[in-house]
Amino acid sequence: MVGISCQPCVRKLRPRVPSSCLIWIHAVSLLGDIRTLTRAAQYTKLYIRKKNRKKSNESLMGLTWNRDDELKQWAKDLIPVVGRFGGILMQSPQSVYNHIIPFCPKGSIVSKSYNRMTGLSVAGISSETWDDCLARLTLGNDQYAS
């Protein structure tokens, strides 16, 4: 578990989060234990909560380089990525680079960070954020089955 005392480690990790997150998801999928992704999301949320609690007791020291919102967004997005694409990641870990990103909502940090990387685009994804709808079928005449 990440302790609040490892502040220097987190400072070194933060600039690399966007650039290496897909590599990390790929590596974890290759190892066959995608539960690691959801645990990492939970630990990241816990770390940020503890850090914010500690920061509220201190002065404005932490305002110099704060990317906690970005870390929170990654922690939030890892869980639905595993929920929606866990089976695909286990079967084909390299799919994270080209086949999963286009299916992420446009408002997700995954899409915002990597959408320009893939040549595949998906039209008709109506939600800007993650929701519980896994698929929507068009039946014709603007009727949908979810």
C-alpha angles and dihedrals in degrees: 000000000000113000125209088238094071094077093134090054092052091048089056092046098049099072090050098049098091096038097048105030095096091047089052093048089049093049093048090049091051089054088054098233108107090162083082088072094056092044090051089051091051093047092048091052090048092049092051092047092051092045092050091048090051092044092053088059092051134056127271091290096128098058096091099082113001118168096155091122090059092048090048091052092051090049090049094048098046092069097057090041089059092042095051102030105024094108092048091047091052093050097040114013094179089063088083089079101053114004106043103044096066091054094054116099114265091241094055120104089235092060094040092051101041112017093103089056097069129067092211120091128186121209125204102036097143101186122083091196137037114283137170095261110107097178142001124203122204110223095183134264090057093298118141134196114201 
